[in-house]
Amino acid sequence: MSIFRDDNEAPRINMNGRQKLFILAIDFAILAELCISISMASANMDTFTPTFMKVFFAMFLPTLLAGFIGHRRLRANTENASS
C-alpha cells in the first residue's frame, strides 16, 4: 500500500547533477565503511558484534552528517546561482 493514493500527489524531489553525484559518492563511502567494518570485526569472532558496531558507527555517523551538510550546500549553491 502506498502512502499517496496517486503518484501525482507525491512531492517531487528535484536534484541537480552535482547533488546526484554527491549522493552516489556518499553511498559508495557507506558501502566501503561496511566492508571495512565487517573485515575488522571478523578478525575476532568472539567479539564480532561489538567490534562491528563500534567501527561502523564511528565511520558512518560522520559520513551521514557530511552527506546532509553537503547535499544542502549543493542545493543552496544552485538556488543562489539561478536567482
PDB file of N, CA, C and O in Angstrom:
ATOM      1  N   MET A   1       0.849  -1.179   0.000  1.00  0.00           N
ATOM      2  CA  MET A   1       0.000   0.000   0.000  1.00  0.00           C
ATOM      3  C   MET A   1       0.888   1.232   0.000  1.00  0.00           C
ATOM      4  O   MET A   1       1.859   1.308   0.752  1.00  0.00           O
ATOM      5  N   SER A   2       0.562   2.162  -0.818  1.00  0.00           N
ATOM      6  CA  SER A   2       1.342   3.383  -0.971  1.00  0.00           C
ATOM      7  C   SER A   2       0.887   4.450   0.023  1.00  0.00           C
ATOM      8  O   SER A   2      -0.254   4.444   0.485  1.00  0.00           O
ATOM      9  N   ILE A   3       1.778   5.340   0.332  1.00  0.00           N
ATOM     10  CA  ILE A   3       1.443   6.455   1.223  1.00  0.00           C
ATOM     11  C   ILE A   3       0.482   7.406   0.509  1.00  0.00           C
ATOM     12  O   ILE A   3      -0.461   7.928   1.103  1.00  0.00           O
ATOM     13  N   PHE A   4       0.747   7.616  -0.775  1.00  0.00           N
ATOM     14  CA  PHE A   4      -0.071   8.521  -1.574  1.00  0.00           C
ATOM     15  C   PHE A   4      -1.014   7.704  -2.441  1.00  0.00           C
ATOM     16  O   PHE A   4      -0.635   6.666  -2.984  1.00  0.00           O
ATOM     17  N   ARG A   5      -2.223   8.173  -2.566  1.00  0.00           N
ATOM     18  CA  ARG A   5      -3.197   7.452  -3.392  1.00  0.00           C
ATOM     19  C   ARG A   5      -2.878   7.582  -4.866  1.00  0.00           C
ATOM     20  O   ARG A   5      -3.156   6.678  -5.653  1.00  0.00           O
ATOM     21  N   ASP A   6      -2.307   8.683  -5.228  1.00  0.00           N
ATOM     22  CA  ASP A   6      -1.974   8.947  -6.626  1.00  0.00           C
ATOM     23  C   ASP A   6      -0.534   9.424  -6.693  1.00  0.00           C
ATOM     24  O   ASP A   6      -0.108  10.206  -5.843  1.00  0.00           O
ATOM     25  N   ASP A   7       0.220   8.974  -7.675  1.00  0.00           N
ATOM     26  CA  ASP A   7       1.615   9.403  -7.798  1.00  0.00           C
ATOM     27  C   ASP A   7       1.747  10.908  -8.020  1.00  0.00           C
ATOM     28  O   ASP A   7       2.781  11.492  -7.698  1.00  0.00           O
ATOM     29  N   ASN A   8       0.724  11.529  -8.559  1.00  0.00           N
ATOM     30  CA  ASN A   8       0.771  12.978  -8.780  1.00  0.00           C
ATOM     31  C   ASN A   8       0.705  13.756  -7.467  1.00  0.00           C
ATOM     32  O   ASN A   8       1.112  14.917  -7.424  1.00  0.00           O
ATOM     33  N   GLU A   9       0.196  13.133  -6.389  1.00  0.00           N
ATOM     34  CA  GLU A   9       0.126  13.791  -5.090  1.00  0.00           C
ATOM     35  C   GLU A   9       1.468  13.778  -4.363  1.00  0.00           C
ATOM     36  O   GLU A   9       1.694  14.585  -3.461  1.00  0.00           O
ATOM     37  N   ALA A  10       2.356  12.867  -4.750  1.00  0.00           N
ATOM     38  CA  ALA A  10       3.656  12.740  -4.084  1.00  0.00           C
ATOM     39  C   ALA A  10       4.526  13.955  -4.406  1.00  0.00           C
ATOM     40  O   ALA A  10       4.543  14.424  -5.544  1.00  0.00           O
ATOM     41  N   PRO A  11       5.246  14.462  -3.406  1.00  0.00           N
ATOM     42  CA  PRO A  11       6.125  15.605  -3.676  1.00  0.00           C
ATOM     43  C   PRO A  11       7.281  15.190  -4.582  1.00  0.00           C
ATOM     44  O   PRO A  11       7.817  14.090  -4.452  1.00  0.00           O
ATOM     45  N   ARG A  12       7.651  16.061  -5.481  1.00  0.00           N
ATOM     46  CA  ARG A  12       8.738  15.784  -6.420  1.00  0.00           C
ATOM     47  C   ARG A  12      10.041  16.276  -5.815  1.00  0.00           C
ATOM     48  O   ARG A  12      10.124  17.408  -5.338  1.00  0.00           O
ATOM     49  N   ILE A  13      11.049  15.432  -5.836  1.00  0.00           N
ATOM     50  CA  ILE A  13      12.360  15.802  -5.322  1.00  0.00           C
ATOM     51  C   ILE A  13      13.224  16.202  -6.512  1.00  0.00           C
ATOM     52  O   ILE A  13      13.544  15.380  -7.370  1.00  0.00           O
ATOM     53  N   ASN A  14      13.592  17.474  -6.545  1.00  0.00           N
ATOM     54  CA  ASN A  14      14.426  17.971  -7.632  1.00  0.00           C
ATOM     55  C   ASN A  14      15.865  18.032  -7.162  1.00  0.00           C
ATOM     56  O   ASN A  14      16.174  18.672  -6.157  1.00  0.00           O
ATOM     57  N   MET A  15      16.748  17.359  -7.897  1.00  0.00           N
ATOM     58  CA  MET A  15      18.173  17.402  -7.580  1.00  0.00           C
ATOM     59  C   MET A  15      18.931  17.701  -8.856  1.00  0.00           C
ATOM     60  O   MET A  15      18.574  17.229  -9.935  1.00  0.00           O
ATOM     61  N   ASN A  16      19.992  18.498  -8.716  1.00  0.00           N
ATOM     62  CA  ASN A  16      20.836  18.760  -9.872  1.00  0.00           C
ATOM     63  C   ASN A  16      21.869  17.643 -10.011  1.00  0.00           C
ATOM     64  O   ASN A  16      21.937  16.755  -9.161  1.00  0.00           O
ATOM     65  N   GLY A  17      22.657  17.679 -11.058  1.00  0.00           N
ATOM     66  CA  GLY A  17      23.637  16.634 -11.320  1.00  0.00           C
ATOM     67  C   GLY A  17      24.704  16.530 -10.252  1.00  0.00           C
ATOM     68  O   GLY A  17      25.134  15.429  -9.910  1.00  0.00           O
ATOM     69  N   ARG A  18      25.138  17.663  -9.719  1.00  0.00           N
ATOM     70  CA  ARG A  18      26.167  17.640  -8.671  1.00  0.00           C
ATOM     71  C   ARG A  18      25.641  16.969  -7.410  1.00  0.00           C
ATOM     72  O   ARG A  18      26.374  16.235  -6.746  1.00  0.00           O
ATOM     73  N   GLN A  19      24.387  17.212  -7.076  1.00  0.00           N
ATOM     74  CA  GLN A  19      23.796  16.562  -5.900  1.00  0.00           C
ATOM     75  C   GLN A  19      23.697  15.056  -6.106  1.00  0.00           C
ATOM     76  O   GLN A  19      23.964  14.286  -5.183  1.00  0.00           O
ATOM     77  N   LYS A  20      23.318  14.628  -7.307  1.00  0.00           N
ATOM     78  CA  LYS A  20      23.208  13.204  -7.588  1.00  0.00           C
ATOM     79  C   LYS A  20      24.569  12.523  -7.486  1.00  0.00           C
ATOM     80  O   LYS A  20      24.675  11.434  -6.921  1.00  0.00           O
ATOM     81  N   LEU A  21      25.609  13.153  -8.028  1.00  0.00           N
ATOM     82  CA  LEU A  21      26.957  12.592  -7.933  1.00  0.00           C
ATOM     83  C   LEU A  21      27.434  12.549  -6.485  1.00  0.00           C
ATOM     84  O   LEU A  21      28.099  11.597  -6.077  1.00  0.00           O
ATOM     85  N   PHE A  22      27.099  13.567  -5.715  1.00  0.00           N
ATOM     86  CA  PHE A  22      27.483  13.612  -4.308  1.00  0.00           C
ATOM     87  C   PHE A  22      26.815  12.483  -3.530  1.00  0.00           C
ATOM     88  O   PHE A  22      27.464  11.816  -2.724  1.00  0.00           O
ATOM     89  N   ILE A  23      25.533  12.269  -3.764  1.00  0.00           N
ATOM     90  CA  ILE A  23      24.810  11.187  -3.098  1.00  0.00           C
ATOM     91  C   ILE A  23      25.393   9.835  -3.499  1.00  0.00           C
ATOM     92  O   ILE A  23      25.502   8.940  -2.660  1.00  0.00           O
ATOM     93  N   LEU A  24      25.763   9.675  -4.747  1.00  0.00           N
ATOM     94  CA  LEU A  24      26.394   8.437  -5.205  1.00  0.00           C
ATOM     95  C   LEU A  24      27.721   8.212  -4.485  1.00  0.00           C
ATOM     96  O   LEU A  24      28.028   7.089  -4.085  1.00  0.00           O
ATOM     97  N   ALA A  25      28.507   9.271  -4.318  1.00  0.00           N
ATOM     98  CA  ALA A  25      29.779   9.160  -3.597  1.00  0.00           C
ATOM     99  C   ALA A  25      29.552   8.794  -2.129  1.00  0.00           C
ATOM    100  O   ALA A  25      30.293   7.981  -1.575  1.00  0.00           O
ATOM    101  N   ILE A  26      28.557   9.373  -1.508  1.00  0.00           N
ATOM    102  CA  ILE A  26      28.231   9.043  -0.117  1.00  0.00           C
ATOM    103  C   ILE A  26      27.801   7.583  -0.010  1.00  0.00           C
ATOM    104  O   ILE A  26      28.181   6.888   0.932  1.00  0.00           O
ATOM    105  N   ASP A  27      27.006   7.116  -0.981  1.00  0.00           N
ATOM    106  CA  ASP A  27      26.584   5.704  -0.978  1.00  0.00           C
ATOM    107  C   ASP A  27      27.789   4.767  -1.072  1.00  0.00           C
ATOM    108  O   ASP A  27      27.855   3.771  -0.352  1.00  0.00           O
ATOM    109  N   PHE A  28      28.734   5.077  -1.949  1.00  0.00           N
ATOM    110  CA  PHE A  28      29.935   4.250  -2.076  1.00  0.00           C
ATOM    111  C   PHE A  28      30.790   4.309  -0.813  1.00  0.00           C
ATOM    112  O   PHE A  28      31.394   3.309  -0.427  1.00  0.00           O
ATOM    113  N   ALA A  29      30.843   5.468  -0.172  1.00  0.00           N
ATOM    114  CA  ALA A  29      31.600   5.593   1.067  1.00  0.00           C
ATOM    115  C   ALA A  29      30.980   4.721   2.160  1.00  0.00           C
ATOM    116  O   ALA A  29      31.701   4.056   2.904  1.00  0.00           O
ATOM    117  N   ILE A  30      29.670   4.720   2.259  1.00  0.00           N
ATOM    118  CA  ILE A  30      28.996   3.898   3.266  1.00  0.00           C
ATOM    119  C   ILE A  30      29.202   2.413   2.966  1.00  0.00           C
ATOM    120  O   ILE A  30      29.390   1.615   3.884  1.00  0.00           O
ATOM    121  N   LEU A  31      29.168   2.045   1.700  1.00  0.00           N
ATOM    122  CA  LEU A  31      29.425   0.653   1.327  1.00  0.00           C
ATOM    123  C   LEU A  31      30.852   0.242   1.689  1.00  0.00           C
ATOM    124  O   LEU A  31      31.072  -0.867   2.175  1.00  0.00           O
ATOM    125  N   ALA A  32      31.820   1.126   1.457  1.00  0.00           N
ATOM    126  CA  ALA A  32      33.212   0.846   1.834  1.00  0.00           C
ATOM    127  C   ALA A  32      33.345   0.740   3.351  1.00  0.00           C
ATOM    128  O   ALA A  32      34.066  -0.125   3.848  1.00  0.00           O
ATOM    129  N   GLU A  33      32.664   1.601   4.083  1.00  0.00           N
ATOM    130  CA  GLU A  33      32.700   1.545   5.542  1.00  0.00           C
ATOM    131  C   GLU A  33      32.127   0.228   6.051  1.00  0.00           C
ATOM    132  O   GLU A  33      32.634  -0.340   7.018  1.00  0.00           O
ATOM    133  N   LEU A  34      31.091  -0.249   5.413  1.00  0.00           N
ATOM    134  CA  LEU A  34      30.504  -1.525   5.785  1.00  0.00           C
ATOM    135  C   LEU A  34      31.495  -2.665   5.567  1.00  0.00           C
ATOM    136  O   LEU A  34      31.644  -3.537   6.424  1.00  0.00           O
ATOM    137  N   CYS A  35      32.167  -2.656   4.430  1.00  0.00           N
ATOM    138  CA  CYS A  35      33.160  -3.697   4.132  1.00  0.00           C
ATOM    139  C   CYS A  35      34.327  -3.654   5.119  1.00  0.00           C
ATOM    140  O   CYS A  35      34.774  -4.696   5.597  1.00  0.00           O
ATOM    141  N   ILE A  36      34.814  -2.467   5.420  1.00  0.00           N
ATOM    142  CA  ILE A  36      35.916  -2.317   6.376  1.00  0.00           C
ATOM    143  C   ILE A  36      35.496  -2.808   7.755  1.00  0.00           C
ATOM    144  O   ILE A  36      36.262  -3.492   8.435  1.00  0.00           O
ATOM    145  N   SER A  37      34.290  -2.463   8.164  1.00  0.00           N
ATOM    146  CA  SER A  37      33.797  -2.869   9.480  1.00  0.00           C
ATOM    147  C   SER A  37      33.667  -4.379   9.594  1.00  0.00           C
ATOM    148  O   SER A  37      34.045  -4.965  10.608  1.00  0.00           O
ATOM    149  N   ILE A  38      33.133  -5.005   8.556  1.00  0.00           N
ATOM    150  CA  ILE A  38      32.994  -6.465   8.576  1.00  0.00           C
ATOM    151  C   ILE A  38      34.363  -7.118   8.601  1.00  0.00           C
ATOM    152  O   ILE A  38      34.572  -8.093   9.322  1.00  0.00           O
ATOM    153  N   SER A  39      35.286  -6.598   7.830  1.00  0.00           N
ATOM    154  CA  SER A  39      36.626  -7.182   7.790  1.00  0.00           C
ATOM    155  C   SER A  39      37.342  -7.043   9.127  1.00  0.00           C
ATOM    156  O   SER A  39      37.997  -7.985   9.573  1.00  0.00           O
ATOM    157  N   MET A  40      37.231  -5.893   9.769  1.00  0.00           N
ATOM    158  CA  MET A  40      37.874  -5.701  11.067  1.00  0.00           C
ATOM    159  C   MET A  40      37.203  -6.542  12.154  1.00  0.00           C
ATOM    160  O   MET A  40      37.875  -7.067  13.041  1.00  0.00           O
ATOM    161  N   ALA A  41      35.895  -6.663  12.081  1.00  0.00           N
ATOM    162  CA  ALA A  41      35.179  -7.434  13.096  1.00  0.00           C
ATOM    163  C   ALA A  41      35.401  -8.934  12.937  1.00  0.00           C
ATOM    164  O   ALA A  41      35.345  -9.673  13.920  1.00  0.00           O
ATOM    165  N   SER A  42      35.648  -9.383  11.734  1.00  0.00           N
ATOM    166  CA  SER A  42      35.824 -10.817  11.520  1.00  0.00           C
ATOM    167  C   SER A  42      37.177 -11.327  12.012  1.00  0.00           C
ATOM    168  O   SER A  42      37.411 -12.536  12.018  1.00  0.00           O
ATOM    169  N   ALA A  43      38.059 -10.438  12.421  1.00  0.00           N
ATOM    170  CA  ALA A  43      39.354 -10.858  12.953  1.00  0.00           C
ATOM    171  C   ALA A  43      39.180 -11.632  14.254  1.00  0.00           C
ATOM    172  O   ALA A  43      39.952 -12.547  14.542  1.00  0.00           O
ATOM    173  N   ASN A  44      38.177 -11.272  15.033  1.00  0.00           N
ATOM    174  CA  ASN A  44      37.909 -11.989  16.286  1.00  0.00           C
ATOM    175  C   ASN A  44      36.407 -12.240  16.366  1.00  0.00           C
ATOM    176  O   ASN A  44      35.628 -11.342  16.685  1.00  0.00           O
ATOM    177  N   MET A  45      36.019 -13.470  16.072  1.00  0.00           N
ATOM    178  CA  MET A  45      34.590 -13.792  16.000  1.00  0.00           C
ATOM    179  C   MET A  45      33.890 -13.752  17.357  1.00  0.00           C
ATOM    180  O   MET A  45      32.664 -13.652  17.409  1.00  0.00           O
ATOM    181  N   ASP A  46      34.640 -13.829  18.451  1.00  0.00           N
ATOM    182  CA  ASP A  46      34.014 -13.773  19.777  1.00  0.00           C
ATOM    183  C   ASP A  46      33.417 -12.403  20.065  1.00  0.00           C
ATOM    184  O   ASP A  46      32.412 -12.291  20.766  1.00  0.00           O
ATOM    185  N   THR A  47      34.031 -11.376  19.529  1.00  0.00           N
ATOM    186  CA  THR A  47      33.553 -10.007  19.760  1.00  0.00           C
ATOM    187  C   THR A  47      33.129  -9.354  18.445  1.00  0.00           C
ATOM    188  O   THR A  47      33.311  -8.151  18.255  1.00  0.00           O
ATOM    189  N   PHE A  48      32.572 -10.142  17.553  1.00  0.00           N
ATOM    190  CA  PHE A  48      32.215  -9.631  16.224  1.00  0.00           C
ATOM    191  C   PHE A  48      31.239  -8.456  16.313  1.00  0.00           C
ATOM    192  O   PHE A  48      31.509  -7.386  15.768  1.00  0.00           O
ATOM    193  N   THR A  49      30.119  -8.648  16.989  1.00  0.00           N
ATOM    194  CA  THR A  49      29.071  -7.622  17.009  1.00  0.00           C
ATOM    195  C   THR A  49      29.524  -6.321  17.660  1.00  0.00           C
ATOM    196  O   THR A  49      29.327  -5.262  17.064  1.00  0.00           O
ATOM    197  N   PRO A  50      30.123  -6.342  18.855  1.00  0.00           N
ATOM    198  CA  PRO A  50      30.539  -5.061  19.425  1.00  0.00           C
ATOM    199  C   PRO A  50      31.622  -4.361  18.599  1.00  0.00           C
ATOM    200  O   PRO A  50      31.626  -3.137  18.471  1.00  0.00           O
ATOM    201  N   THR A  51      32.543  -5.159  18.040  1.00  0.00           N
ATOM    202  CA  THR A  51      33.593  -4.556  17.212  1.00  0.00           C
ATOM    203  C   THR A  51      32.999  -3.942  15.952  1.00  0.00           C
ATOM    204  O   THR A  51      33.354  -2.829  15.568  1.00  0.00           O
ATOM    205  N   PHE A  52      32.093  -4.674  15.314  1.00  0.00           N
ATOM    206  CA  PHE A  52      31.447  -4.162  14.109  1.00  0.00           C
ATOM    207  C   PHE A  52      30.705  -2.859  14.400  1.00  0.00           C
ATOM    208  O   PHE A  52      30.851  -1.876  13.674  1.00  0.00           O
ATOM    209  N   MET A  53      29.913  -2.860  15.461  1.00  0.00           N
ATOM    210  CA  MET A  53      29.126  -1.666  15.796  1.00  0.00           C
ATOM    211  C   MET A  53      30.026  -0.467  16.078  1.00  0.00           C
ATOM    212  O   MET A  53      29.762   0.640  15.606  1.00  0.00           O
ATOM    213  N   LYS A  54      31.081  -0.689  16.842  1.00  0.00           N
ATOM    214  CA  LYS A  54      31.981   0.406  17.201  1.00  0.00           C
ATOM    215  C   LYS A  54      32.662   0.978  15.958  1.00  0.00           C
ATOM    216  O   LYS A  54      32.696   2.194  15.771  1.00  0.00           O
ATOM    217  N   VAL A  55      33.195   0.112  15.119  1.00  0.00           N
ATOM    218  CA  VAL A  55      33.933   0.562  13.938  1.00  0.00           C
ATOM    219  C   VAL A  55      32.983   1.181  12.914  1.00  0.00           C
ATOM    220  O   VAL A  55      33.265   2.249  12.370  1.00  0.00           O
ATOM    221  N   PHE A  56      31.860   0.515  12.651  1.00  0.00           N
ATOM    222  CA  PHE A  56      30.942   1.001  11.623  1.00  0.00           C
ATOM    223  C   PHE A  56      30.345   2.351  11.988  1.00  0.00           C
ATOM    224  O   PHE A  56      30.369   3.280  11.181  1.00  0.00           O
ATOM    225  N   PHE A  57      29.808   2.464  13.201  1.00  0.00           N
ATOM    226  CA  PHE A  57      29.153   3.719  13.552  1.00  0.00           C
ATOM    227  C   PHE A  57      30.141   4.861  13.754  1.00  0.00           C
ATOM    228  O   PHE A  57      29.772   6.025  13.602  1.00  0.00           O
ATOM    229  N   ALA A  58      31.378   4.552  14.090  1.00  0.00           N
ATOM    230  CA  ALA A  58      32.394   5.603  14.185  1.00  0.00           C
ATOM    231  C   ALA A  58      32.678   6.215  12.816  1.00  0.00           C
ATOM    232  O   ALA A  58      33.036   7.389  12.727  1.00  0.00           O
ATOM    233  N   MET A  59      32.524   5.434  11.755  1.00  0.00           N
ATOM    234  CA  MET A  59      32.735   5.959  10.401  1.00  0.00           C
ATOM    235  C   MET A  59      31.431   6.433   9.767  1.00  0.00           C
ATOM    236  O   MET A  59      31.424   7.407   9.015  1.00  0.00           O
ATOM    237  N   PHE A  60      30.327   5.748  10.067  1.00  0.00           N
ATOM    238  CA  PHE A  60      29.052   6.026   9.409  1.00  0.00           C
ATOM    239  C   PHE A  60      28.450   7.371   9.813  1.00  0.00           C
ATOM    240  O   PHE A  60      27.974   8.120   8.960  1.00  0.00           O
ATOM    241  N   LEU A  61      28.468   7.674  11.093  1.00  0.00           N
ATOM    242  CA  LEU A  61      27.826   8.910  11.554  1.00  0.00           C
ATOM    243  C   LEU A  61      28.461  10.171  10.973  1.00  0.00           C
ATOM    244  O   LEU A  61      27.726  11.059  10.542  1.00  0.00           O
ATOM    245  N   PRO A  62      29.797  10.295  10.941  1.00  0.00           N
ATOM    246  CA  PRO A  62      30.368  11.479  10.274  1.00  0.00           C
ATOM    247  C   PRO A  62      30.058  11.529   8.775  1.00  0.00           C
ATOM    248  O   PRO A  62      29.859  12.606   8.213  1.00  0.00           O
ATOM    249  N   THR A  63      30.019  10.363   8.136  1.00  0.00           N
ATOM    250  CA  THR A  63      29.682  10.323   6.708  1.00  0.00           C
ATOM    251  C   THR A  63      28.242  10.773   6.483  1.00  0.00           C
ATOM    252  O   THR A  63      27.956  11.515   5.543  1.00  0.00           O
ATOM    253  N   LEU A  64      27.343  10.324   7.345  1.00  0.00           N
ATOM    254  CA  LEU A  64      25.948  10.726   7.234  1.00  0.00           C
ATOM    255  C   LEU A  64      25.794  12.232   7.454  1.00  0.00           C
ATOM    256  O   LEU A  64      25.054  12.897   6.729  1.00  0.00           O
ATOM    257  N   LEU A  65      26.484  12.756   8.439  1.00  0.00           N
ATOM    258  CA  LEU A  65      26.447  14.200   8.697  1.00  0.00           C
ATOM    259  C   LEU A  65      27.018  14.979   7.510  1.00  0.00           C
ATOM    260  O   LEU A  65      26.456  15.993   7.096  1.00  0.00           O
ATOM    261  N   ALA A  66      28.127  14.504   6.974  1.00  0.00           N
ATOM    262  CA  ALA A  66      28.715  15.158   5.795  1.00  0.00           C
ATOM    263  C   ALA A  66      27.751  15.091   4.609  1.00  0.00           C
ATOM    264  O   ALA A  66      27.682  16.021   3.806  1.00  0.00           O
ATOM    265  N   GLY A  67      27.016  13.995   4.506  1.00  0.00           N
ATOM    266  CA  GLY A  67      26.038  13.865   3.427  1.00  0.00           C
ATOM    267  C   GLY A  67      24.924  14.888   3.534  1.00  0.00           C
ATOM    268  O   GLY A  67      24.560  15.520   2.543  1.00  0.00           O
ATOM    269  N   PHE A  68      24.380  15.054   4.734  1.00  0.00           N
ATOM    270  CA  PHE A  68      23.323  16.051   4.917  1.00  0.00           C
ATOM    271  C   PHE A  68      23.826  17.461   4.635  1.00  0.00           C
ATOM    272  O   PHE A  68      23.178  18.228   3.923  1.00  0.00           O
ATOM    273  N   ILE A  69      24.970  17.794   5.192  1.00  0.00           N
ATOM    274  CA  ILE A  69      25.511  19.146   5.019  1.00  0.00           C
ATOM    275  C   ILE A  69      25.876  19.401   3.559  1.00  0.00           C
ATOM    276  O   ILE A  69      25.540  20.444   2.999  1.00  0.00           O
ATOM    277  N   GLY A  70      26.565  18.442   2.951  1.00  0.00           N
ATOM    278  CA  GLY A  70      26.972  18.607   1.550  1.00  0.00           C
ATOM    279  C   GLY A  70      25.795  18.716   0.604  1.00  0.00           C
ATOM    280  O   GLY A  70      25.814  19.529  -0.320  1.00  0.00           O
ATOM    281  N   HIS A  71      24.775  17.910   0.823  1.00  0.00           N
ATOM    282  CA  HIS A  71      23.596  17.960  -0.047  1.00  0.00           C
ATOM    283  C   HIS A  71      22.906  19.312   0.060  1.00  0.00           C
ATOM    284  O   HIS A  71      22.470  19.873  -0.945  1.00  0.00           O
ATOM    285  N   ARG A  72      22.806  19.831   1.273  1.00  0.00           N
ATOM    286  CA  ARG A  72      22.180  21.153   1.448  1.00  0.00           C
ATOM    287  C   ARG A  72      23.015  22.265   0.828  1.00  0.00           C
ATOM    288  O   ARG A  72      22.468  23.191   0.229  1.00  0.00           O
ATOM    289  N   ARG A  73      24.330  22.183   0.965  1.00  0.00           N
ATOM    290  CA  ARG A  73      25.184  23.225   0.378  1.00  0.00           C
ATOM    291  C   ARG A  73      25.126  23.206  -1.139  1.00  0.00           C
ATOM    292  O   ARG A  73      25.112  24.261  -1.773  1.00  0.00           O
ATOM    293  N   LEU A  74      25.091  22.034  -1.718  1.00  0.00           N
ATOM    294  CA  LEU A  74      24.991  21.958  -3.165  1.00  0.00           C
ATOM    295  C   LEU A  74      23.644  22.487  -3.643  1.00  0.00           C
ATOM    296  O   LEU A  74      23.559  23.107  -4.703  1.00  0.00           O
ATOM    297  N   ARG A  75      22.590  22.244  -2.863  1.00  0.00           N
ATOM    298  CA  ARG A  75      21.272  22.782  -3.218  1.00  0.00           C
ATOM    299  C   ARG A  75      21.274  24.302  -3.083  1.00  0.00           C
ATOM    300  O   ARG A  75      20.731  24.996  -3.942  1.00  0.00           O
ATOM    301  N   ALA A  76      21.871  24.824  -2.026  1.00  0.00           N
ATOM    302  CA  ALA A  76      21.903  26.271  -1.808  1.00  0.00           C
ATOM    303  C   ALA A  76      22.694  26.970  -2.904  1.00  0.00           C
ATOM    304  O   ALA A  76      22.320  28.059  -3.339  1.00  0.00           O
ATOM    305  N   ASN A  77      23.782  26.355  -3.355  1.00  0.00           N
ATOM    306  CA  ASN A  77      24.572  26.963  -4.423  1.00  0.00           C
ATOM    307  C   ASN A  77      23.793  27.036  -5.717  1.00  0.00           C
ATOM    308  O   ASN A  77      23.941  28.012  -6.453  1.00  0.00           O
ATOM    309  N   THR A  78      22.981  26.064  -6.026  1.00  0.00           N
ATOM    310  CA  THR A  78      22.203  26.086  -7.259  1.00  0.00           C
ATOM    311  C   THR A  78      21.088  27.099  -7.187  1.00  0.00           C
ATOM    312  O   THR A  78      20.818  27.795  -8.166  1.00  0.00           O
ATOM    313  N   GLU A  79      20.432  27.195  -6.038  1.00  0.00           N
ATOM    314  CA  GLU A  79      19.342  28.157  -5.911  1.00  0.00           C
ATOM    315  C   GLU A  79      19.870  29.575  -5.989  1.00  0.00           C
ATOM    316  O   GLU A  79      19.228  30.435  -6.591  1.00  0.00           O
ATOM    317  N   ASN A  80      21.027  29.842  -5.394  1.00  0.00           N
ATOM    318  CA  ASN A  80      21.601  31.184  -5.447  1.00  0.00           C
ATOM    319  C   ASN A  80      22.058  31.523  -6.857  1.00  0.00           C
ATOM    320  O   ASN A  80      21.925  32.671  -7.280  1.00  0.00           O
ATOM    321  N   ALA A  81      22.590  30.564  -7.591  1.00  0.00           N
ATOM    322  CA  ALA A  81      23.090  30.812  -8.932  1.00  0.00           C
ATOM    323  C   ALA A  81      21.938  31.096  -9.907  1.00  0.00           C
ATOM    324  O   ALA A  81      22.092  31.887 -10.838  1.00  0.00           O
ATOM    325  N   SER A  82      20.791  30.453  -9.694  1.00  0.00           N
ATOM    326  CA  SER A  82      19.671  30.647 -10.612  1.00  0.00           C
ATOM    327  C   SER A  82      18.903  31.931 -10.331  1.00  0.00           C
ATOM    328  O   SER A  82      18.126  32.371 -11.179  1.00  0.00           O
ATOM    329  N   SER A  83      19.096  32.541  -9.176  1.00  0.00           N
ATOM    330  CA  SER A  83      18.363  33.763  -8.820  1.00  0.00           C
ATOM    331  C   SER A  83      18.911  34.971  -9.528  1.00  0.00           C
ATOM    332  O   SER A  83      18.407  36.079  -9.340  1.00  0.00           O
TER     333      SER A  83
END
